[in-house]
Amino acid sequence: MERRIIMVVAVVLGVVAACAGGQPAQPALRPVASADAGPLQVLKTFRVGGTGGWDYLTVDPEARRLYVSHATRVMVLDADKGTPIGEITDTQGVHGIALVPDGNVGFTSNGRENALSVFDPKTLKTLRKVKSGQNPDSILYDPASKKVFAFNGRSGDVTIVDPKALDKDPVTLPVGGKLEAGVSDGAGRVYVNVEDKNEVVAIDSKEGKVLAHWPLAPGERPTGLAIDRQHRRLFSGCSSLMVILDADQGKVLATVPTGPGVDGVTFDSLLGLAVSANGGDGTVTVVKEEPAGTFKAIQTLKTARGARTITSDPKSHQIYLPCNIDNEFSVLVVGAKS
C-alpha cells in the first residue's frame, strides 16, 4: 500500500471537510445514495498531531486501544477518547498491525526493512524482529491456525509465523503477484487480494497451502478486503468498484460502484454493512445486502480527501479512518446515527 501513502492539506468546515491533495481522481460510477439518507455519520475527529504517511490501523476491542501506523512508528490511542497512550517505535515503513489475543504479543509489518516487529502490548516495547519477504504489507492473526500471516507485496509470498515458536524460522508460502489486504474466516481459510492479477487467493491456513485463485472481473486493482463470516461473503475494494464474492466457491455475486481511490474495506456484523474508504474523493460507500440477496449502496458519506484506509471496532461498532486535517494527522470516527 505504500504507493498510496500521502500527505494532504485539509480545511475543517463543521465536523469534517474535504482535504486537499490525495490520489488523482479516477472516473467512476457514483452510487445513488445520499449522506443524509443513510445510517452512518461522522461522530468525532481525533486530532492526533504530527505529519507523515499512514496505512492500516487495528482495534483492540477489549483493551480499548487503537493502533495506527504512521510513518516509522505505530501510534497507540485510546479507542474511545483518541488520547495518546504510547508508541511502538523503529517500525520502518510500517504498514499493518496484528494482535495475538492469547499470546500477549503483537506484530507490525515493516515494509522498508523486510521484517516484522514483535512487541509487548502492555509496554509497547519491541521484543524482537522476524525476517519476512520483501515489503510486508497487510498482516493478520488467524485464530484457526493460531499463526500470523504477513502478505509481502514485492516478493509475492506470505510469511507465516508461529507466535509461540518465535525461535523457529517462519514459513514462506509462494502466491505470486502484488499481495494487498488479507482477511481470515476464523475457520481455517485466509484470503488475500492480488492487486496486479485482479484476483483473490484462498489459502488453507492450517496446512499452509494455496487452495484457489479467484478472478475479480470486472473488478481491477483490488486493495481493501473484508469478510462477513456468518454469511460467507468477501468484499473486495477495487478501482471504483466493490466486488462481492462467495467465500467458499469464489463466485462473483455482485458489484457495487464506489468512489475512487479505495484502499480499505471493512464489514460490521451487527450493522450488516460493508464500508469502503474512498480516498480519492473523500467519501465512504456504505453497502447493504438486501433480503433478496442483492447488494446496494445505501449511503455515500463525506469524510475527508485522502481518508483511504479503514477499520471497525466489533465492540462499539464504530469505524475509524486516518487522514490529514489542517496538515495535521487525524483519525475520523464514524458510527450509527443516534
SERO-4910 file (N, C-alpha, C, O; in steps of 0.05 Angstrom, whole numbers):
BEGIN
 pado doro    nc1    nc2    nc3   cac1   cac2   cac3    cc1    cc2    cc3    oc1    oc2    oc3
  Met    A     16    -24      0      0      0      0     17     25      0      6     47      1
  Glu    A     43     23     -1     59     47      3     56     67    -19     63     90    -16
  Arg    A     46     58    -43     44     77    -65     22     97    -60     20    117    -73
  Arg    A      4     90    -40    -17    109    -34    -12    124     -8    -30    138      2
  Ile    A     12    121      4     18    136     28     23    165     21     41    171      5
  Ile    A      7    183     31      6    211     21      5    231     43     -2    224     66
  Met    A     11    255     36      7    278     55    -12    297     41     -8    305     18
  Val    A    -33    305     55    -53    323     44    -58    346     63    -53    344     87
  Val    A    -69    367     53    -75    391     68   -105    394     69   -118    392     48
  Ala    A   -117    398     92   -146    399     95   -155    425    107   -140    439    120
  Val    A   -181    430    103   -194    452    116   -219    442    130   -235    428    117
  Val    A   -222    447    155   -245    436    170   -268    456    168   -266    479    173
  Leu    A   -291    446    159   -316    461    157   -337    444    171   -345    423    161
  Gly    A   -347    454    194   -365    438    210   -350    415    223   -329    419    235
  Val    A   -361    391    220   -348    368    232   -325    358    215   -303    353    226
  Val    A   -329    356    189   -308    346    171   -309    361    145   -331    368    136
  Ala    A   -286    367    134   -285    380    107   -269    363     89   -256    344     97
  Ala    A   -269    371     64   -253    356     45   -224    365     48   -218    388     50
  Cys    A   -205    344     48   -177    350     50   -166    353     22   -173    338      4
  Ala    A   -148    373     18   -136    377     -9   -115    356    -14   -103    345      5
  Gly    A   -110    350    -39    -89    331    -46   -100    303    -48   -123    299    -54
  Gly    A    -82    283    -43    -90    255    -44    -86    244    -72    -71    254    -88
  Gln    A   -101    222    -77    -97    209   -102   -111    224   -124   -131    238   -119
  Pro    A   -101    223   -149   -115    234   -171   -142    222   -174   -146    198   -170
  Ala    A   -162    239   -180   -189    229   -184   -190    209   -207   -177    214   -227
  Gln    A   -206    189   -205   -210    169   -226   -239    170   -235   -256    174   -218
  Pro    A   -244    166   -260   -272    165   -269   -286    143   -254   -276    121   -251
  Ala    A   -311    148   -246   -325    128   -230   -355    131   -233   -365    154   -236
  Leu    A   -370    109   -233   -398    110   -230   -404    115   -201   -393    103   -183
  Arg    A   -421    134   -195   -427    141   -168   -452    128   -158   -472    127   -172
  Pro    A   -452    116   -134   -476    104   -124   -497    125   -118   -491    147   -109
  Val    A   -522    118   -124   -544    137   -120   -553    134    -91   -571    119    -85
  Ala    A   -540    148    -73   -546    147    -45   -535    173    -32   -513    181    -40
  Ser    A   -549    184    -14   -540    209     -2   -531    205     27   -537    185     39
  Ala    A   -515    224     37   -505    222     64   -527    224     84   -527    209    104
  Asp    A   -547    241     80   -568    246     99   -587    222    101   -598    217    123
  Ala    A   -590    207     79   -609    185     79   -599    160     92   -615    142     99
  Gly    A   -573    158     96   -561    133    106   -559    130    136   -566    149    151
  Pro    A   -549    107    145   -549    102    173   -524    113    188   -525    113    213
  Leu    A   -504    121    174   -479    129    187   -474    159    187   -485    174    170
  Gln    A   -458    169    206   -450    196    206   -422    198    219   -413    180    233
  Val    A   -408    221    213   -383    226    226   -389    235    255   -403    255    259
  Leu    A   -378    221    274   -384    227    302   -364    246    315   -372    264    330
  Lys    A   -338    243    308   -318    259    320   -292    256    305   -289    239    288
  Thr    A   -273    274    311   -247    274    299   -226    273    321   -225    290    339
  Phe    A   -207    254    320   -185    253    338   -162    269    325   -152    260    304
  Arg    A   -154    291    336   -132    306    326   -106    296    338    -98    304    360
  Val    A    -94    277    324    -71    262    335    -46    280    335    -30    280    354
  Gly    A    -41    294    313    -18    311    311      5    298    296      6    273    294
  Gly    A     22    314    285     45    304    271     39    302    241     16    305    232
  Thr    A     60    297    225     57    294    197     69    267    188     81    253    204
  Gly    A     65    260    163     76    235    153     54    217    143     30    222    148
  Gly    A     62    197    128     42    178    116     31    158    136     40    157    159
  Trp    A     12    143    127     -1    123    144    -11    100    126    -10    102    101
  Asp    A    -19     79    139    -31     56    124    -52     43    142    -71     57    149
  Tyr    A    -49     18    148    -70      4    163    -72     13    192    -54     25    203
  Leu    A    -95      7    204    -99     11    233   -115    -12    244   -130    -25    229
  Thr    A   -113    -17    270   -124    -41    283   -135    -33    310   -124    -17    324
  Val    A   -159    -45    317   -171    -40    343   -167    -64    361   -171    -87    352
  Asp    A   -160    -59    386   -161    -80    407   -187    -74    422   -187    -56    439
  Pro    A   -209    -88    417   -235    -81    428   -237    -84    458   -252    -70    471
  Glu    A   -222   -103    470   -223   -107    498   -206    -87    514   -215    -76    534
  Ala    A   -182    -82    504   -165    -62    518   -172    -34    510   -161    -15    522
  Arg    A   -190    -30    491   -199     -4    481   -175     13    471   -171     36    479
  Arg    A   -159      0    454   -136     13    442   -139     13    412   -150     -6    400
  Leu    A   -129     35    400   -129     37    371   -100     40    362    -86     59    370
  Tyr    A    -91     21    346    -63     21    336    -64     32    307    -78     22    290
  Val    A    -49     54    303    -49     68    277    -21     69    266     -3     81    279
  Ser    A    -16     58    242     11     60    230     15     89    221     -3    102    210
  His    A     39    100    226     44    128    220     74    132    215     89    134    234
  Ala    A     81    132    190    109    137    182    127    114    192    126     92    182
  Thr    A    144    120    212    163    100    222    155     89    249    172     78    263
  Arg    A    130     93    257    122     84    283     92     77    282     78     82    263
  Val    A     83     64    304     55     59    308     45     75    331     56     73    353
  Met    A     25     92    327     14    108    348     -9     92    361    -26     81    347
  Val    A     -9     92    387    -29     77    402    -47     97    417    -37    113    433
  Leu    A    -73     96    411    -92    115    422   -113    101    438   -118     78    435
  Asp    A   -125    116    456   -150    107    469   -171    106    448   -177    127    435
  Ala    A   -184     83    444   -203     80    422   -228     96    426   -242    101    406
  Asp    A   -234    105    450   -258    120    455   -254    150    456   -270    166    447
  Lys    A   -231    158    467   -225    186    471   -205    197    450   -204    222    446
  Gly    A   -190    180    439   -169    190    420   -144    200    433   -126    210    419
  Thr    A   -142    198    459   -118    208    473    -95    188    469    -99    164    468
  Pro    A    -70    199    467    -47    182    462    -41    164    487    -41    174    509
  Ile    A    -34    139    482    -25    121    502      5    116    500     18    113    520
  Gly    A     15    115    476     43    110    472     49    105    443     32    109    425
  Glu    A     73     95    437     82     89    410     98     64    409    112     56    428
  Ile    A     97     50    387    115     28    380    135     40    360    127     47    338
  Thr    A    160     42    368    179     56    351    196     37    335    194     13    337
  Asp    A    212     49    317    231     34    300    216     13    283    223    -11    283
  Thr    A    195     22    270    180      5    251    181     18    224    162     31    215
  Gln    A    204     15    210    210     30    186    190     22    163    188     -1    155
  Gly    A    176     42    153    157     37    132    134     19    141    125      2    126
  Val    A    124     23    165    104      5    176     78      7    160     69     28    151
  His    A     66    -17    157     41    -19    142     18    -28    161     -2    -14    163
  Gly    A     21    -51    174     -1    -62    189      6    -71    217     30    -73    224
  Ile    A    -15    -77    232    -12    -87    260    -30   -111    264    -53   -110    256
  Ala    A    -19   -132    276    -35   -156    283    -31   -161    313     -9   -160    323
  Leu    A    -53   -167    326    -53   -173    355    -59   -203    359    -78   -214    347
  Val    A    -44   -216    376    -48   -244    383    -63   -244    410    -50   -239    430
  Pro    A    -88   -251    410   -104   -247    435    -96   -265    458    -98   -257    481
  Asp    A    -85   -289    452    -78   -307    474    -48   -310    478    -39   -328    492
  Gly    A    -33   -292    465     -4   -295    467     11   -272    479     35   -273    482
  Asn    A     -4   -251    486      8   -227    498     30   -215    480     50   -204    490
  Val    A     27   -217    454     45   -204    436     30   -192    413      7   -200    407
  Gly    A     43   -174    399     32   -162    374     54   -162    354     77   -165    360
  Phe    A     46   -157    329     65   -156    306     59   -132    289     36   -123    286
  Thr    A     81   -120    278     78   -100    258     92   -109    233    112   -123    234
  Ser    A     83   -100    209     96   -107    184    111    -82    175     99    -61    170
  Asn    A    138    -84    174    155    -61    168    166    -64    140    185    -78    134
  Gly    A    153    -49    121    158    -53     93    186    -46     84    198    -60     67
  Arg    A    198    -26     96    225    -17     87    247    -35     96    269    -35     84
  Glu    A    243    -50    117    265    -67    127    259    -97    123    274   -114    133
  Asn    A    237   -103    109    231   -131    103    231   -148    129    244   -169    131
  Ala    A    217   -138    149    217   -151    175    191   -146    189    176   -127    183
  Leu    A    185   -163    209    163   -159    227    173   -153    255    192   -166    264
  Ser    A    162   -133    268    169   -127    295    149   -143    313    125   -143    309
  Val    A    160   -156    334    144   -169    354    145   -151    379    166   -145    389
  Phe    A    121   -143    388    121   -124    411    103   -134    433     86   -151    430
  Asp    A    108   -122    457     92   -128    481     69   -107    482     75    -83    485
  Pro    A     44   -115    480     22    -95    480     20    -80    506      8    -58    507
  Lys    A     30    -91    528     29    -77    554     49    -54    555     42    -32    564
  Thr    A     73    -59    547     94    -39    549     99    -25    522    111     -3    522
  Leu    A     90    -37    500     95    -27    473    124    -28    465    132    -15    446
  Lys    A    140    -44    480    168    -47    473    171    -70    453    157    -90    453
  Thr    A    190    -66    435    196    -86    415    212   -109    428    233   -104    441
  Leu    A    203   -133    424    216   -157    436    237   -169    418    258   -178    427
  Arg    A    231   -169    392    250   -179    372    239   -172    345    217   -161    342
  Lys    A    255   -178    324    246   -175    297    249   -202    282    268   -217    287
  Val    A    230   -207    264    229   -231    249    232   -224    219    217   -207    210
  Lys    A    249   -238    205    253   -233    177    229   -242    161    217   -263    166
  Ser    A    220   -225    142    197   -232    125    206   -232     96    229   -230     90
  Gly    A    186   -234     78    191   -229     50    194   -200     45    197   -184     63
  Gln    A    195   -192     19    200   -165     12    175   -147     14    154   -154      2
  Asn    A    178   -126     28    157   -106     33    131   -118     44    110   -119     31
  Pro    A    133   -129     69    108   -139     82     88   -117     85     94    -95     94
  Asp    A     63   -122     77     42   -102     76     21   -109     97     25   -103    120
  Ser    A     -1   -120     88    -22   -128    107    -12   -151    125      5   -166    116
  Ile    A    -22   -152    149    -15   -173    168    -39   -179    185    -54   -161    192
  Leu    A    -42   -205    192    -65   -213    209    -58   -237    226    -39   -252    221
  Tyr    A    -75   -240    247    -73   -265    263    -97   -282    256   -120   -273    256
  Asp    A    -92   -307    250   -113   -327    243   -118   -345    267   -101   -360    275
  Pro    A   -142   -343    279   -147   -359    303   -149   -389    298   -145   -405    317
  Ala    A   -155   -397    274   -158   -426    268   -131   -440    270   -128   -461    282
  Ser    A   -111   -428    257    -84   -440    257    -67   -430    279    -46   -441    285
  Lys    A    -76   -408    292    -60   -394    313    -33   -384    302    -13   -384    316
  Lys    A    -34   -375    277    -10   -365    264    -14   -336    255    -37   -327    252
  Val    A      8   -322    251      7   -295    240     15   -297    210     34   -310    203
  Phe    A     -1   -283    194      4   -283    165     11   -255    156     -5   -236    160
  Ala    A     34   -251    144     43   -225    133     44   -228    103     57   -247     93
  Phe    A     31   -210     88     29   -212     59     49   -193     47     47   -169     50
  Asn    A     68   -204     32     91   -189     22     86   -179     -6     83   -194    -25
  Gly    A     84   -153     -9     75   -140    -34     95   -143    -56     88   -144    -79
  Arg    A    121   -143    -49    141   -143    -71    151   -171    -78    156   -176   -102
  Ser    A    152   -189    -59    162   -216    -66    139   -235    -72    144   -258    -81
  Gly    A    114   -226    -69     91   -243    -77     88   -268    -61     79   -288    -72
  Asp    A     95   -267    -35     92   -291    -19     81   -283      9     78   -259     15
  Val    A     76   -303     25     64   -299     52     84   -309     72     94   -332     70
  Thr    A     90   -293     92    107   -302    115     88   -311    137     72   -295    146
  Ile    A     91   -336    145     74   -348    166     90   -353    191    110   -368    190
  Val    A     82   -341    213     97   -341    238     80   -355    260     57   -349    263
  Asp    A     93   -372    274     80   -384    298     89   -366    322    112   -367    330
  Pro    A     70   -351    334     78   -333    356     87   -347    381     98   -334    399
  Lys    A     82   -373    383     91   -388    406    118   -402    401    128   -416    418
  Ala    A    128   -398    377    154   -411    370    171   -391    353    178   -396    331
  Leu    A    176   -368    366    190   -347    352    219   -353    345    231   -339    329
  Asp    A    230   -373    359    258   -381    353    260   -397    327    282   -400    316
  Lys    A    238   -407    317    238   -422    292    235   -403    269    223   -382    271
  Asp    A    247   -411    246    245   -395    222    216   -395    212    202   -415    214
  Pro    A    206   -372    203    178   -372    192    176   -388    167    196   -393    153
  Val    A    152   -395    160    146   -409    135    140   -389    113    127   -369    118
  Thr    A    150   -394     89    145   -377     66    127   -391     47    134   -413     37
  Leu    A    104   -380     41     85   -392     22     84   -375     -3     74   -353     -3
  Pro    A     93   -386    -26     92   -371    -51     63   -368    -60     47   -387    -59
  Val    A     56   -344    -70     29   -339    -81     31   -327   -109     17   -336   -127
  Gly    A     48   -307   -112     51   -294   -137     35   -268   -139     12   -267   -130
  Gly    A     48   -247   -149     34   -222   -153     38   -203   -129     52   -209   -110
  Lys    A     27   -179   -132     29   -158   -111      7   -163    -91    -16   -156    -95
  Leu    A     14   -174    -68     -6   -180    -48    -14   -155    -32      3   -139    -25
  Glu    A    -40   -153    -28    -51   -130    -13    -64   -139     13    -52   -155     28
  Ala    A    -88   -130     18   -102   -136     43   -110   -165     45   -117   -178     25
  Gly    A   -109   -176     69   -118   -203     74   -138   -204     97   -140   -185    113
  Val    A   -154   -225     98   -173   -230    119   -174   -259    126   -165   -276    110
  Ser    A   -183   -266    150   -187   -293    159   -216   -299    164   -230   -281    174
  Asp    A   -225   -323    157   -253   -330    164   -255   -342    191   -277   -348    200
  Gly    A   -232   -346    205   -233   -357    232   -238   -387    233   -239   -398    255
  Ala    A   -241   -400    210   -247   -428    209   -228   -444    192   -234   -467    186
  Gly    A   -205   -433    185   -186   -448    170   -179   -437    143   -163   -449    128
  Arg    A   -191   -415    135   -184   -403    110   -175   -374    114   -186   -359    130
  Val    A   -155   -366     98   -145   -339     96   -147   -331     67   -142   -347     49
  Tyr    A   -154   -305     63   -158   -295     36   -141   -270     32   -136   -255     52
  Val    A   -131   -266      8   -115   -242      3   -120   -231    -25   -123   -247    -44
  Asn    A   -122   -205    -28   -124   -192    -54    -97   -192    -68    -77   -188    -55
  Val    A    -97   -197    -94    -73   -195   -110    -78   -172   -130    -92   -175   -150
  Glu    A    -65   -150   -125    -72   -125   -139    -66   -126   -169    -82   -117   -185
  Asp    A    -43   -136   -176    -35   -136   -204    -46   -159   -221    -43   -160   -245
  Lys    A    -59   -178   -207    -71   -201   -222   -102   -200   -221   -115   -217   -232
  Asn    A   -113   -180   -207   -142   -176   -205   -156   -202   -195   -175   -212   -208
  Glu    A   -146   -212   -173   -157   -236   -162   -156   -237   -131   -142   -221   -119
  Val    A   -171   -255   -120   -169   -262    -92   -158   -291    -90   -167   -308   -105
  Val    A   -139   -295    -73   -128   -322    -69   -138   -333    -42   -136   -319    -21
  Ala    A   -148   -357    -42   -157   -371    -18   -135   -390     -9   -123   -404    -25
  Ile    A   -129   -389     18   -107   -404     29   -118   -422     52   -134   -413     68
  Asp    A   -109   -447     53   -115   -464     76    -95   -456     98    -71   -462     96
  Ser    A   -105   -444    119    -87   -432    139    -74   -453    156    -52   -449    166
  Lys    A    -87   -476    160    -76   -497    177    -54   -513    162    -34   -521    173
  Glu    A    -59   -518    136    -40   -533    120    -19   -515    107      2   -524     99
  Gly    A    -24   -489    106     -6   -470     94     -2   -474     64     20   -476     54
  Lys    A    -25   -477     50    -23   -481     21    -45   -466      7    -67   -460     18
  Val    A    -40   -458    -18    -59   -443    -34    -80   -462    -44    -74   -484    -54
  Leu    A   -105   -454    -41   -128   -471    -49   -139   -462    -76   -146   -479    -93
  Ala    A   -140   -436    -81   -153   -427   -106   -145   -398   -112   -138   -382    -94
  His    A   -146   -391   -138   -143   -364   -148   -170   -356   -161   -178   -369   -180
  Trp    A   -183   -336   -150   -210   -329   -159   -209   -302   -173   -201   -282   -161
  Pro    A   -216   -300   -199   -216   -275   -213   -238   -256   -203   -259   -264   -194
  Leu    A   -232   -230   -204   -250   -209   -194   -264   -194   -216   -278   -175   -210
  Ala    A   -260   -201   -241   -272   -187   -263   -302   -182   -259   -316   -201   -252
  Pro    A   -311   -158   -263   -298   -135   -276   -281   -118   -257   -271    -97   -266
  Gly    A   -276   -126   -233   -260   -110   -214   -231   -110   -222   -220   -130   -232
  Glu    A   -218    -87   -218   -189    -84   -224   -175    -71   -201   -187    -56   -185
  Arg    A   -149    -78   -198   -131    -67   -177   -144    -69   -149   -147    -49   -136
  Pro    A   -150    -94   -140   -162    -97   -114   -142    -90    -91   -118    -97    -93
  Thr    A   -152    -77    -72   -135    -69    -49   -148    -78    -23   -141    -99    -12
  Gly    A   -168    -62    -12   -181    -69     13   -198    -94     10   -209   -100    -10
  Leu    A   -199   -109     33   -214   -134     33   -227   -137     61   -215   -132     81
  Ala    A   -253   -145     61   -267   -150     86   -284   -176     82   -288   -186     60
  Ile    A   -293   -187    105   -307   -212    104   -331   -211    123   -330   -200    145
  Asp    A   -353   -222    114   -377   -228    130   -375   -258    136   -382   -274    119
  Arg    A   -366   -265    160   -361   -293    167   -387   -309    168   -387   -332    160
  Gln    A   -408   -297    178   -433   -311    181   -445   -320    155   -454   -342    151
  His    A   -446   -301    136   -459   -306    110   -439   -314     88   -447   -317     65
  Arg    A   -413   -316     95   -393   -326     77   -391   -308     53   -393   -317     30
  Arg    A   -386   -282     57   -383   -263     36   -356   -249     39   -347   -242     61
  Leu    A   -343   -244     16   -319   -228     15   -326   -202      0   -340   -202    -20
  Phe    A   -315   -180     10   -319   -154     -2   -292   -143    -10   -276   -135      7
  Ser    A   -287   -142    -36   -261   -133    -46   -264   -105    -58   -280   -100    -76
  Gly    A   -247    -87    -47   -247    -59    -57   -229    -56    -81   -205    -57    -78
  Cys    A   -241    -53   -104   -226    -50   -129   -227    -20   -138   -234     -3   -122
  Ser    A   -219    -15   -162   -218     12   -173   -246     22   -177   -259     14   -197
  Ser    A   -256     38   -159   -283     50   -161   -305     29   -162   -327     34   -173
  Leu    A   -300      5   -150   -319    -16   -151   -315    -35   -128   -292    -42   -122
  Met    A   -337    -43   -114   -335    -64    -94   -345    -90   -107   -368    -91   -118
  Val    A   -329   -111   -105   -337   -137   -116   -342   -155    -93   -326   -159    -75
  Ile    A   -367   -167    -93   -375   -185    -71   -373   -214    -81   -384   -221   -102
  Leu    A   -358   -231    -66   -353   -258    -73   -365   -278    -53   -368   -271    -30
  Asp    A   -372   -301    -63   -378   -324    -45   -351   -333    -34   -333   -340    -49
  Ala    A   -349   -335     -7   -324   -341      5   -317   -371      4   -295   -379     12
  Asp    A   -335   -388     -5   -330   -416     -7   -322   -425    -36   -305   -441    -40
  Gln    A   -336   -413    -55   -332   -421    -83   -318   -399   -100   -309   -405   -122
  Gly    A   -317   -375    -89   -304   -353   -104   -321   -341   -126   -310   -326   -143
  Lys    A   -346   -348   -127   -364   -337   -148   -369   -307   -142   -375   -299   -120
  Val    A   -368   -291   -163   -376   -263   -161   -406   -261   -158   -421   -269   -177
  Leu    A   -415   -250   -136   -444   -248   -131   -456   -222   -140   -479   -220   -148
  Ala    A   -440   -201   -137   -450   -174   -144   -426   -155   -146   -404   -160   -136
  Thr    A   -431   -132   -159   -413   -110   -159   -428    -85   -152   -451    -81   -160
  Val    A   -416    -67   -137   -428    -42   -129   -409    -19   -134   -386    -21   -125
  Pro    A   -417      2   -148   -399     25   -152   -392     39   -126   -408     41   -108
  Thr    A   -367     48   -124   -358     63   -101   -344     89   -111   -344     94   -135
  Gly    A   -333    104    -93   -317    127   -101   -289    118   -109   -283     94   -107
  Pro    A   -273    136   -119   -246    129   -128   -226    127   -105   -231    138    -83
  Gly    A   -204    114   -110   -182    114    -90   -188     96    -67   -178    102    -45
  Val    A   -202     74    -71   -208     55    -49   -182     41    -40   -167     31    -57
  Asp    A   -177     41    -15   -154     27     -4   -160     10     20   -143     -4     30
  Gly    A   -185     12     29   -193     -4     52   -223     -9     52   -239      8     43
  Val    A   -231    -33     62   -259    -41     64   -262    -54     92   -244    -68    101
  Thr    A   -284    -49    105   -290    -62    130   -319    -72    130   -335    -62    114
  Phe    A   -324    -92    147   -351   -102    150   -359   -103    179   -343   -113    195
  Asp    A   -382    -93    186   -392    -94    213   -416   -114    214   -436   -110    200
  Ser    A   -413   -135    230   -433   -156    231   -459   -147    244   -481   -156    236
  Leu    A   -458   -130    264   -482   -121    277   -499   -103    259   -523   -106    256
  Leu    A   -485    -84    245   -499    -66    227   -505    -79    201   -523    -70    186
  Gly    A   -491   -101    194   -495   -114    169   -487    -97    145   -499    -98    124
  Leu    A   -465    -82    149   -456    -63    128   -427    -67    121   -410    -72    138
  Ala    A   -422    -66     95   -395    -65     84   -389    -36     77   -406    -24     64
  Val    A   -366    -26     84   -360      2     80   -332      5     67   -313     -6     77
  Ser    A   -331     19     44   -306     23     31   -297     52     36   -313     70     37
  Ala    A   -270     55     40   -258     82     44   -248     92     18   -229     80      6
  Asn    A   -260    113      7   -253    124    -19   -236    149    -16   -247    171    -15
  Gly    A   -210    145    -15   -192    167    -10   -191    188    -32   -185    211    -28
  Gly    A   -198    179    -57   -196    197    -80   -216    220    -79   -209    243    -87
  Asp    A   -240    216    -68   -259    238    -66   -268    243    -37   -285    260    -33
  Gly    A   -256    230    -18   -262    235     10   -290    227     18   -305    243     29
  Thr    A   -297    202     11   -323    191     19   -320    163     29   -299    150     25
  Val    A   -341    152     41   -344    123     45   -369    115     31   -389    129     32
  Thr    A   -368     91     19   -392     79      7   -402     57     26   -387     39     33
  Val    A   -428     59     33   -440     40     52   -458     21     36   -476     29     22
  Val    A   -451     -5     38   -465    -25     22   -479    -45     40   -468    -53     61
  Lys    A   -504    -51     33   -520    -70     49   -531    -91     31   -539    -87      8
  Glu    A   -533   -116     43   -546   -138     28   -576   -136     32   -585   -136     55
  Glu    A   -591   -136     11   -620   -136     12   -631   -164     17   -616   -183     13
  Pro    A   -655   -166     26   -667   -192     32   -666   -211      8   -665   -236     12
  Ala    A   -668   -201    -16   -668   -219    -40   -641   -229    -47   -638   -243    -67
  Gly    A   -620   -221    -32   -593   -230    -38   -579   -211    -57   -557   -218    -67
  Thr    A   -589   -188    -61   -576   -168    -77   -562   -148    -59   -568   -146    -35
  Phe    A   -543   -133    -70   -527   -114    -54   -531    -86    -66   -532    -82    -90
  Lys    A   -533    -67    -48   -540    -39    -56   -524    -19    -39   -521    -23    -15
  Ala    A   -514      2    -53   -502     24    -38   -524     41    -27   -540     53    -42
  Ile    A   -526     43     -1   -548     57     12   -539     85     22   -556    100     31
  Gln    A   -513     91     21   -504    117     31   -476    123     19   -459    105     17
  Thr    A   -472    148     12   -446    159      6   -441    181     26   -452    203     24
  Leu    A   -423    176     45   -419    195     67   -392    209     63   -372    197     58
  Lys    A   -393    236     65   -369    252     63   -351    248     87   -360    251    110
  Thr    A   -326    243     82   -306    240    104   -285    261    100   -288    284    108
  Ala    A   -262    254     88   -240    273     83   -224    262     60   -219    238     58
  Arg    A   -215    280     43   -199    272     20   -173    259     30   -159    270     47
  Gly    A   -167    236     20   -144    221     29   -149    201     51   -132    185     57
  Ala    A   -174    200     61   -181    180     82   -187    154     67   -210    150     58
  Arg    A   -167    137     64   -169    114     45   -166     87     59   -172     67     46
  Thr    A   -157     86     84   -157     61     99   -177     62    121   -186     84    129
  Ile    A   -184     39    132   -208     38    149   -207     13    166   -195     -7    158
  Thr    A   -218     15    190   -223     -9    207   -247     -4    224   -256     19    227
  Ser    A   -259    -25    234   -282    -22    251   -278    -36    278   -262    -55    280
  Asp    A   -292    -27    298   -289    -37    325   -313    -56    330   -336    -47    330
  Pro    A   -308    -82    334   -330   -101    338   -346    -97    364   -367   -108    367
  Lys    A   -335    -81    382   -348    -76    408   -366    -51    407   -389    -52    414
  Ser    A   -355    -29    398   -371     -4    396   -385     -1    370   -404     15    367
  His    A   -377    -16    350   -387    -15    322   -383     13    310   -399     22    294
  Gln    A   -361     25    318   -353     50    305   -330     44    285   -316     23    287
  Ile    A   -327     62    266   -308     58    244   -287     81    246   -294    104    252
  Tyr    A   -262     74    240   -240     94    242   -227     97    215   -222     77    201
  Leu    A   -221    122    208   -207    128    183   -185    149    188   -192    171    196
  Pro    A   -160    143    183   -138    163    185   -139    182    162   -147    175    140
  Cys    A   -130    207    167   -128    227    146   -111    250    156   -102    250    179
  Asn    A   -107    270    140    -94    295    148   -115    317    148   -130    320    129
  Ile    A   -117    333    169   -134    356    171   -118    380    180   -104    378    201
  Asp    A   -119    401    165   -102    424    171    -73    416    172    -58    427    189
  Asn    A    -65    398    155    -37    388    154    -29    375    180     -6    375    187
  Glu    A    -49    364    194    -44    350    220    -57    323    218    -80    320    211
  Phe    A    -41    303    226    -51    275    226    -75    273    245    -74    281    268
  Ser    A    -96    260    234   -121    258    249   -134    231    243   -127    217    224
  Val    A   -154    224    259   -170    200    255   -199    207    257   -207    218    278
  Leu    A   -214    201    236   -243    206    237   -257    182    249   -249    159    245
  Val    A   -278    187    265   -294    166    277   -322    167    265   -336    188    267
  Val    A   -331    145    253   -357    144    240   -374    123    255   -363    101    262
  Gly    A   -399    128    258   -416    109    272   -445    113    265   -452    131    249
  Ala    A   -462     97    277   -491     98    271   -503    123    282   -495    133    303
  Lys    A   -523    133    267   -537    157    277   -554    150    301   -565    128    303
  Ser    A   -555    168    320   -570    163    345   -599    167    340   -615    164    359
***
